[in-house]
């Protein structure tokens, strides 16, 4: 599955901004479907 540019940017942002946030966990799961 290839990642969309938005998903790649979101992953890069998540890597920089490492906070144990429920919203980001949900967001990461949503982005994984793009």
mmCIF entry with sequence, helices, sheets and N, C-alpha, C, O atoms, coordinates in Angstrom:
data_MODEL
# 
_entry.id   MODEL 
# 
_entity.id                         1 
_entity.type                       polymer 
_entity.pdbx_number_of_molecules   1 
# 
_entity_poly.entity_id                      1 
_entity_poly.type                           'polypeptide(L)' 
_entity_poly.nstd_linkage                   no 
_entity_poly.nstd_monomer                   no 
_entity_poly.pdbx_seq_one_letter_code       
;(UNK)(UNK)(UNK)(UNK)(UNK)(UNK)(UNK)(UNK)(UNK)(UNK)(UNK)(UNK)(UNK)(UNK)(UNK)(UNK)
(UNK)(UNK)(UNK)(UNK)(UNK)(UNK)(UNK)(UNK)(UNK)(UNK)(UNK)(UNK)(UNK)(UNK)(UNK)(UNK)
(UNK)(UNK)
;
_entity_poly.pdbx_seq_one_letter_code_can   XXXXXXXXXXXXXXXXXXXXXXXXXXXXXXXXXX 
_entity_poly.pdbx_strand_id                 A 
# 
loop_
_entity_poly_seq.entity_id 
_entity_poly_seq.num 
_entity_poly_seq.mon_id 
_entity_poly_seq.hetero 
1 1  UNK n 
1 2  UNK n 
1 3  UNK n 
1 4  UNK n 
1 5  UNK n 
1 6  UNK n 
1 7  UNK n 
1 8  UNK n 
1 9  UNK n 
1 10 UNK n 
1 11 UNK n 
1 12 UNK n 
1 13 UNK n 
1 14 UNK n 
1 15 UNK n 
1 16 UNK n 
1 17 UNK n 
1 18 UNK n 
1 19 UNK n 
1 20 UNK n 
1 21 UNK n 
1 22 UNK n 
1 23 UNK n 
1 24 UNK n 
1 25 UNK n 
1 26 UNK n 
1 27 UNK n 
1 28 UNK n 
1 29 UNK n 
1 30 UNK n 
1 31 UNK n 
1 32 UNK n 
1 33 UNK n 
1 34 UNK n 
# 
_struct_asym.id          A 
_struct_asym.entity_id   1 
# 
loop_
_struct_conf.conf_type_id 
_struct_conf.id 
_struct_conf.pdbx_PDB_helix_id 
_struct_conf.beg_label_comp_id 
_struct_conf.beg_label_asym_id 
_struct_conf.beg_label_seq_id 
_struct_conf.pdbx_beg_PDB_ins_code 
_struct_conf.end_label_comp_id 
_struct_conf.end_label_asym_id 
_struct_conf.end_label_seq_id 
_struct_conf.pdbx_end_PDB_ins_code 
_struct_conf.beg_auth_comp_id 
_struct_conf.beg_auth_asym_id 
_struct_conf.beg_auth_seq_id 
_struct_conf.end_auth_comp_id 
_struct_conf.end_auth_asym_id 
_struct_conf.end_auth_seq_id 
_struct_conf.pdbx_PDB_helix_class 
_struct_conf.details 
_struct_conf.pdbx_PDB_helix_length 
HELX_P HELX_P1 AA1 UNK A 5  ? UNK A 16 ? UNK A 5  UNK A 16 1 ? 12 
HELX_P HELX_P2 AA2 UNK A 22 ? UNK A 31 ? UNK A 22 UNK A 31 1 ? 10 
# 
_struct_conf_type.id          HELX_P 
_struct_conf_type.criteria    ? 
_struct_conf_type.reference   ? 
# 
loop_
_atom_site.group_PDB 
_atom_site.id 
_atom_site.type_symbol 
_atom_site.label_atom_id 
_atom_site.label_alt_id 
_atom_site.label_comp_id 
_atom_site.label_asym_id 
_atom_site.label_entity_id 
_atom_site.label_seq_id 
_atom_site.pdbx_PDB_ins_code 
_atom_site.Cartn_x 
_atom_site.Cartn_y 
_atom_site.Cartn_z 
_atom_site.occupancy 
_atom_site.B_iso_or_equiv 
_atom_site.pdbx_formal_charge 
_atom_site.auth_seq_id 
_atom_site.auth_comp_id 
_atom_site.auth_asym_id 
_atom_site.auth_atom_id 
_atom_site.pdbx_PDB_model_num 
ATOM 1   N N  . UNK A 1 1  ? 0.858  -1.203 0.000  1.00 0.00 ? 1  UNK A N  1 
ATOM 2   C CA . UNK A 1 1  ? 0.000  0.000  0.000  1.00 0.00 ? 1  UNK A CA 1 
ATOM 3   C C  . UNK A 1 1  ? 0.891  1.249  0.000  1.00 0.00 ? 1  UNK A C  1 
ATOM 4   O O  . UNK A 1 1  ? 1.711  1.425  0.901  1.00 0.00 ? 1  UNK A O  1 
ATOM 5   N N  . UNK A 1 2  ? 0.736  2.091  -0.982 1.00 0.00 ? 2  UNK A N  1 
ATOM 6   C CA . UNK A 1 2  ? 1.560  3.302  -1.001 1.00 0.00 ? 2  UNK A CA 1 
ATOM 7   C C  . UNK A 1 2  ? 0.874  4.400  -0.202 1.00 0.00 ? 2  UNK A C  1 
ATOM 8   O O  . UNK A 1 2  ? -0.352 4.507  -0.182 1.00 0.00 ? 2  UNK A O  1 
ATOM 9   N N  . UNK A 1 3  ? 1.689  5.207  0.450  1.00 0.00 ? 3  UNK A N  1 
ATOM 10  C CA . UNK A 1 3  ? 1.154  6.265  1.308  1.00 0.00 ? 3  UNK A CA 1 
ATOM 11  C C  . UNK A 1 3  ? 0.898  7.528  0.507  1.00 0.00 ? 3  UNK A C  1 
ATOM 12  O O  . UNK A 1 3  ? 1.659  7.878  -0.395 1.00 0.00 ? 3  UNK A O  1 
ATOM 13  N N  . UNK A 1 4  ? -0.173 8.196  0.848  1.00 0.00 ? 4  UNK A N  1 
ATOM 14  C CA . UNK A 1 4  ? -0.447 9.482  0.218  1.00 0.00 ? 4  UNK A CA 1 
ATOM 15  C C  . UNK A 1 4  ? 0.494  10.521 0.818  1.00 0.00 ? 4  UNK A C  1 
ATOM 16  O O  . UNK A 1 4  ? 0.983  10.326 1.931  1.00 0.00 ? 4  UNK A O  1 
ATOM 17  N N  . UNK A 1 5  ? 0.761  11.619 0.114  1.00 0.00 ? 5  UNK A N  1 
ATOM 18  C CA . UNK A 1 5  ? 1.639  12.672 0.644  1.00 0.00 ? 5  UNK A CA 1 
ATOM 19  C C  . UNK A 1 5  ? 1.176  13.167 2.007  1.00 0.00 ? 5  UNK A C  1 
ATOM 20  O O  . UNK A 1 5  ? 1.993  13.461 2.880  1.00 0.00 ? 5  UNK A O  1 
ATOM 21  N N  . UNK A 1 6  ? -0.132 13.256 2.182  1.00 0.00 ? 6  UNK A N  1 
ATOM 22  C CA . UNK A 1 6  ? -0.667 13.736 3.466  1.00 0.00 ? 6  UNK A CA 1 
ATOM 23  C C  . UNK A 1 6  ? -0.329 12.746 4.570  1.00 0.00 ? 6  UNK A C  1 
ATOM 24  O O  . UNK A 1 6  ? 0.064  13.134 5.671  1.00 0.00 ? 6  UNK A O  1 
ATOM 25  N N  . UNK A 1 7  ? -0.487 11.471 4.264  1.00 0.00 ? 7  UNK A N  1 
ATOM 26  C CA . UNK A 1 7  ? -0.182 10.444 5.262  1.00 0.00 ? 7  UNK A CA 1 
ATOM 27  C C  . UNK A 1 7  ? 1.300  10.464 5.610  1.00 0.00 ? 7  UNK A C  1 
ATOM 28  O O  . UNK A 1 7  ? 1.667  10.297 6.773  1.00 0.00 ? 7  UNK A O  1 
ATOM 29  N N  . UNK A 1 8  ? 2.154  10.669 4.607  1.00 0.00 ? 8  UNK A N  1 
ATOM 30  C CA . UNK A 1 8  ? 3.591  10.740 4.862  1.00 0.00 ? 8  UNK A CA 1 
ATOM 31  C C  . UNK A 1 8  ? 3.914  11.932 5.749  1.00 0.00 ? 8  UNK A C  1 
ATOM 32  O O  . UNK A 1 8  ? 4.710  11.824 6.682  1.00 0.00 ? 8  UNK A O  1 
ATOM 33  N N  . UNK A 1 9  ? 3.293  13.071 5.453  1.00 0.00 ? 9  UNK A N  1 
ATOM 34  C CA . UNK A 1 9  ? 3.530  14.266 6.261  1.00 0.00 ? 9  UNK A CA 1 
ATOM 35  C C  . UNK A 1 9  ? 3.048  14.039 7.687  1.00 0.00 ? 9  UNK A C  1 
ATOM 36  O O  . UNK A 1 9  ? 3.706  14.444 8.645  1.00 0.00 ? 9  UNK A O  1 
ATOM 37  N N  . UNK A 1 10 ? 1.901  13.393 7.821  1.00 0.00 ? 10 UNK A N  1 
ATOM 38  C CA . UNK A 1 10 ? 1.348  13.126 9.149  1.00 0.00 ? 10 UNK A CA 1 
ATOM 39  C C  . UNK A 1 10 ? 2.270  12.203 9.938  1.00 0.00 ? 10 UNK A C  1 
ATOM 40  O O  . UNK A 1 10 ? 2.485  12.399 11.134 1.00 0.00 ? 10 UNK A O  1 
ATOM 41  N N  . UNK A 1 11 ? 2.816  11.190 9.253  1.00 0.00 ? 11 UNK A N  1 
ATOM 42  C CA . UNK A 1 11 ? 3.730  10.276 9.928  1.00 0.00 ? 11 UNK A CA 1 
ATOM 43  C C  . UNK A 1 11 ? 4.996  11.012 10.356 1.00 0.00 ? 11 UNK A C  1 
ATOM 44  O O  . UNK A 1 11 ? 5.492  10.808 11.464 1.00 0.00 ? 11 UNK A O  1 
ATOM 45  N N  . UNK A 1 12 ? 5.520  11.870 9.474  1.00 0.00 ? 12 UNK A N  1 
ATOM 46  C CA . UNK A 1 12 ? 6.724  12.628 9.813  1.00 0.00 ? 12 UNK A CA 1 
ATOM 47  C C  . UNK A 1 12 ? 6.447  13.533 11.009 1.00 0.00 ? 12 UNK A C  1 
ATOM 48  O O  . UNK A 1 12 ? 7.278  13.652 11.910 1.00 0.00 ? 12 UNK A O  1 
ATOM 49  N N  . UNK A 1 13 ? 5.277  14.169 11.014 1.00 0.00 ? 13 UNK A N  1 
ATOM 50  C CA . UNK A 1 13 ? 4.893  15.037 12.129 1.00 0.00 ? 13 UNK A CA 1 
ATOM 51  C C  . UNK A 1 13 ? 4.775  14.227 13.411 1.00 0.00 ? 13 UNK A C  1 
ATOM 52  O O  . UNK A 1 13 ? 5.236  14.659 14.468 1.00 0.00 ? 13 UNK A O  1 
ATOM 53  N N  . UNK A 1 14 ? 4.164  13.066 13.321 1.00 0.00 ? 14 UNK A N  1 
ATOM 54  C CA . UNK A 1 14 ? 4.003  12.216 14.499 1.00 0.00 ? 14 UNK A CA 1 
ATOM 55  C C  . UNK A 1 14 ? 5.347  11.758 15.047 1.00 0.00 ? 14 UNK A C  1 
ATOM 56  O O  . UNK A 1 14 ? 5.506  11.574 16.253 1.00 0.00 ? 14 UNK A O  1 
ATOM 57  N N  . UNK A 1 15 ? 6.308  11.576 14.154 1.00 0.00 ? 15 UNK A N  1 
ATOM 58  C CA . UNK A 1 15 ? 7.630  11.133 14.582 1.00 0.00 ? 15 UNK A CA 1 
ATOM 59  C C  . UNK A 1 15 ? 8.333  12.240 15.352 1.00 0.00 ? 15 UNK A C  1 
ATOM 60  O O  . UNK A 1 15 ? 9.034  11.981 16.330 1.00 0.00 ? 15 UNK A O  1 
ATOM 61  N N  . UNK A 1 16 ? 8.136  13.487 14.898 1.00 0.00 ? 16 UNK A N  1 
ATOM 62  C CA . UNK A 1 16 ? 8.762  14.626 15.573 1.00 0.00 ? 16 UNK A CA 1 
ATOM 63  C C  . UNK A 1 16 ? 8.037  14.930 16.880 1.00 0.00 ? 16 UNK A C  1 
ATOM 64  O O  . UNK A 1 16 ? 8.663  15.179 17.910 1.00 0.00 ? 16 UNK A O  1 
ATOM 65  N N  . UNK A 1 17 ? 6.724  14.904 16.820 1.00 0.00 ? 17 UNK A N  1 
ATOM 66  C CA . UNK A 1 17 ? 5.906  15.291 17.971 1.00 0.00 ? 17 UNK A CA 1 
ATOM 67  C C  . UNK A 1 17 ? 5.407  14.042 18.683 1.00 0.00 ? 17 UNK A C  1 
ATOM 68  O O  . UNK A 1 17 ? 4.244  13.661 18.548 1.00 0.00 ? 17 UNK A O  1 
ATOM 69  N N  . UNK A 1 18 ? 6.300  13.406 19.448 1.00 0.00 ? 18 UNK A N  1 
ATOM 70  C CA . UNK A 1 18 ? 5.949  12.135 20.093 1.00 0.00 ? 18 UNK A CA 1 
ATOM 71  C C  . UNK A 1 18 ? 5.236  12.385 21.411 1.00 0.00 ? 18 UNK A C  1 
ATOM 72  O O  . UNK A 1 18 ? 5.868  12.511 22.460 1.00 0.00 ? 18 UNK A O  1 
ATOM 73  N N  . UNK A 1 19 ? 3.917  12.454 21.344 1.00 0.00 ? 19 UNK A N  1 
ATOM 74  C CA . UNK A 1 19 ? 3.120  12.563 22.573 1.00 0.00 ? 19 UNK A CA 1 
ATOM 75  C C  . UNK A 1 19 ? 2.152  11.390 22.617 1.00 0.00 ? 19 UNK A C  1 
ATOM 76  O O  . UNK A 1 19 ? 1.498  11.103 21.614 1.00 0.00 ? 19 UNK A O  1 
ATOM 77  N N  . UNK A 1 20 ? 2.043  10.705 23.750 1.00 0.00 ? 20 UNK A N  1 
ATOM 78  C CA . UNK A 1 20 ? 1.077  9.611  23.873 1.00 0.00 ? 20 UNK A CA 1 
ATOM 79  C C  . UNK A 1 20 ? -0.339 10.168 23.901 1.00 0.00 ? 20 UNK A C  1 
ATOM 80  O O  . UNK A 1 20 ? -0.958 10.285 24.959 1.00 0.00 ? 20 UNK A O  1 
ATOM 81  N N  . UNK A 1 21 ? -0.836 10.508 22.722 1.00 0.00 ? 21 UNK A N  1 
ATOM 82  C CA . UNK A 1 21 ? -2.127 11.175 22.606 1.00 0.00 ? 21 UNK A CA 1 
ATOM 83  C C  . UNK A 1 21 ? -3.121 10.221 21.961 1.00 0.00 ? 21 UNK A C  1 
ATOM 84  O O  . UNK A 1 21 ? -2.841 9.645  20.909 1.00 0.00 ? 21 UNK A O  1 
ATOM 85  N N  . UNK A 1 22 ? -4.273 10.053 22.584 1.00 0.00 ? 22 UNK A N  1 
ATOM 86  C CA . UNK A 1 22 ? -5.277 9.151  22.008 1.00 0.00 ? 22 UNK A CA 1 
ATOM 87  C C  . UNK A 1 22 ? -5.692 9.620  20.627 1.00 0.00 ? 22 UNK A C  1 
ATOM 88  O O  . UNK A 1 22 ? -5.863 8.813  19.713 1.00 0.00 ? 22 UNK A O  1 
ATOM 89  N N  . UNK A 1 23 ? -5.855 10.942 20.476 1.00 0.00 ? 23 UNK A N  1 
ATOM 90  C CA . UNK A 1 23 ? -6.293 11.463 19.178 1.00 0.00 ? 23 UNK A CA 1 
ATOM 91  C C  . UNK A 1 23 ? -5.287 11.116 18.090 1.00 0.00 ? 23 UNK A C  1 
ATOM 92  O O  . UNK A 1 23 ? -5.681 10.741 16.985 1.00 0.00 ? 23 UNK A O  1 
ATOM 93  N N  . UNK A 1 24 ? -3.998 11.233 18.384 1.00 0.00 ? 24 UNK A N  1 
ATOM 94  C CA . UNK A 1 24 ? -3.001 10.942 17.358 1.00 0.00 ? 24 UNK A CA 1 
ATOM 95  C C  . UNK A 1 24 ? -3.000 9.452  17.032 1.00 0.00 ? 24 UNK A C  1 
ATOM 96  O O  . UNK A 1 24 ? -2.758 9.067  15.888 1.00 0.00 ? 24 UNK A O  1 
ATOM 97  N N  . UNK A 1 25 ? -3.269 8.609  18.036 1.00 0.00 ? 25 UNK A N  1 
ATOM 98  C CA . UNK A 1 25 ? -3.336 7.167  17.777 1.00 0.00 ? 25 UNK A CA 1 
ATOM 99  C C  . UNK A 1 25 ? -4.502 6.866  16.836 1.00 0.00 ? 25 UNK A C  1 
ATOM 100 O O  . UNK A 1 25 ? -4.369 6.070  15.906 1.00 0.00 ? 25 UNK A O  1 
ATOM 101 N N  . UNK A 1 26 ? -5.629 7.499  17.081 1.00 0.00 ? 26 UNK A N  1 
ATOM 102 C CA . UNK A 1 26 ? -6.793 7.328  16.207 1.00 0.00 ? 26 UNK A CA 1 
ATOM 103 C C  . UNK A 1 26 ? -6.484 7.892  14.821 1.00 0.00 ? 26 UNK A C  1 
ATOM 104 O O  . UNK A 1 26 ? -6.786 7.267  13.804 1.00 0.00 ? 26 UNK A O  1 
ATOM 105 N N  . UNK A 1 27 ? -5.887 9.065  14.793 1.00 0.00 ? 27 UNK A N  1 
ATOM 106 C CA . UNK A 1 27 ? -5.544 9.698  13.520 1.00 0.00 ? 27 UNK A CA 1 
ATOM 107 C C  . UNK A 1 27 ? -4.584 8.842  12.715 1.00 0.00 ? 27 UNK A C  1 
ATOM 108 O O  . UNK A 1 27 ? -4.711 8.715  11.498 1.00 0.00 ? 27 UNK A O  1 
ATOM 109 N N  . UNK A 1 28 ? -3.608 8.251  13.424 1.00 0.00 ? 28 UNK A N  1 
ATOM 110 C CA . UNK A 1 28 ? -2.644 7.410  12.727 1.00 0.00 ? 28 UNK A CA 1 
ATOM 111 C C  . UNK A 1 28 ? -3.349 6.212  12.099 1.00 0.00 ? 28 UNK A C  1 
ATOM 112 O O  . UNK A 1 28 ? -3.022 5.799  10.987 1.00 0.00 ? 28 UNK A O  1 
ATOM 113 N N  . UNK A 1 29 ? -4.319 5.661  12.826 1.00 0.00 ? 29 UNK A N  1 
ATOM 114 C CA . UNK A 1 29 ? -5.056 4.518  12.285 1.00 0.00 ? 29 UNK A CA 1 
ATOM 115 C C  . UNK A 1 29 ? -5.885 4.945  11.074 1.00 0.00 ? 29 UNK A C  1 
ATOM 116 O O  . UNK A 1 29 ? -5.980 4.214  10.088 1.00 0.00 ? 29 UNK A O  1 
ATOM 117 N N  . UNK A 1 30 ? -6.485 6.136  11.158 1.00 0.00 ? 30 UNK A N  1 
ATOM 118 C CA . UNK A 1 30 ? -7.275 6.627  10.029 1.00 0.00 ? 30 UNK A CA 1 
ATOM 119 C C  . UNK A 1 30 ? -6.373 6.845  8.819  1.00 0.00 ? 30 UNK A C  1 
ATOM 120 O O  . UNK A 1 30 ? -6.723 6.467  7.702  1.00 0.00 ? 30 UNK A O  1 
ATOM 121 N N  . UNK A 1 31 ? -5.198 7.463  9.047  1.00 0.00 ? 31 UNK A N  1 
ATOM 122 C CA . UNK A 1 31 ? -4.299 7.747  7.932  1.00 0.00 ? 31 UNK A CA 1 
ATOM 123 C C  . UNK A 1 31 ? -3.791 6.467  7.296  1.00 0.00 ? 31 UNK A C  1 
ATOM 124 O O  . UNK A 1 31 ? -3.479 6.436  6.105  1.00 0.00 ? 31 UNK A O  1 
ATOM 125 N N  . UNK A 1 32 ? -3.709 5.400  8.101  1.00 0.00 ? 32 UNK A N  1 
ATOM 126 C CA . UNK A 1 32 ? -3.188 4.142  7.547  1.00 0.00 ? 32 UNK A CA 1 
ATOM 127 C C  . UNK A 1 32 ? -4.120 3.579  6.477  1.00 0.00 ? 32 UNK A C  1 
ATOM 128 O O  . UNK A 1 32 ? -3.714 2.736  5.677  1.00 0.00 ? 32 UNK A O  1 
ATOM 129 N N  . UNK A 1 33 ? -5.363 4.043  6.464  1.00 0.00 ? 33 UNK A N  1 
ATOM 130 C CA . UNK A 1 33 ? -6.307 3.558  5.449  1.00 0.00 ? 33 UNK A CA 1 
ATOM 131 C C  . UNK A 1 33 ? -6.259 4.376  4.164  1.00 0.00 ? 33 UNK A C  1 
ATOM 132 O O  . UNK A 1 33 ? -6.845 3.979  3.157  1.00 0.00 ? 33 UNK A O  1 
ATOM 133 N N  . UNK A 1 34 ? -5.571 5.504  4.187  1.00 0.00 ? 34 UNK A N  1 
ATOM 134 C CA . UNK A 1 34 ? -5.524 6.343  2.977  1.00 0.00 ? 34 UNK A CA 1 
ATOM 135 C C  . UNK A 1 34 ? -4.598 5.732  1.923  1.00 0.00 ? 34 UNK A C  1 
ATOM 136 O O  . UNK A 1 34 ? -4.435 6.298  0.842  1.00 0.00 ? 34 UNK A O  1 
# 
